């Protein structure tokens, strides 16, 4: 099964990469860009034969332990697809 995770900086955390992208877009003529936040998209294929417990719960554990920094980042998990 496939699981997708989105990791983004928490509100109020400075995002220098997002600021650089926003400035570059404005320089390229995209004046309508007010703000950019850059995050991570993580896609995993999960082998259900080795799964212990609920898929969403296990992926949440992965996020809390490795994929996201809980001090600086939030994460969301898309519903797993077969």
N, C-alpha and C positions, 0 to 999 in steps of 0.2 A: 504494500500500500504506500501511497505517496502522501507526505505531510509537508506543508509549507509554513515557514515561520518568518514574520516580519519583525525586525529589531530596529527601534528608533530611539533617538536621544530623548530624555525626559524634557518636558517643557521647562524653560529657564536655563537649560544647559547650553553653553556656547557651542555653536556648530561652525568652526572655521571653514570646513570643507563646503558646507552649504552656502556660506557667505561668498566664498570664492566662485562657486558655480553661479550664484545669483548675479554677481558682478559681471562675470563673463557673458552671461546671457543678455544682460542689459547692454553691454558693449557691442554685442552682435545685433542689436536692434530690437530686442524683445523687452521694451520698456515696461510692459504690463507685469513683468515678474516682480512681485513685492518681496517675497521671501522664499528660501529653499532650505529644506532640511534633508540631509542625506542619511540614509539608513542602510540596513543589510537585509537581503532576501536570502533565506536558506531553504533549500529543498532537499528533503531526505526520502530515501526509499527504505521502508521499514519491513523487515522480514517477520511476519506475524507468527511464524513457527517458533521464533526465539523470544516472543513477546511475553513479558511477565506483567500482567495487570492491564489497565485501560491505556489505550494508545495515547490519548490526549494527556493523561496524567504523566505518563512516561516522558513525553516530549516536553511537558512543562518542567519536569525535573532536569532534563537536558539543558533547557534554557537557563534555569536558575543556577545550575552548576558550571556551565561552560559557555553557552552560546550568547548570553547577554550579561552585561555587568549590571547587577541590580541597583547599584548606587547611581549610575548615570543613564541607564537605558530601560525602556519598556519593551515588551514583546507581545505579539498576538499570534495565535496559532489558527490557521485555516482548518476547516473541517477536513479530516483525512479522506482521501479518495482511494478506492480499491485499485 
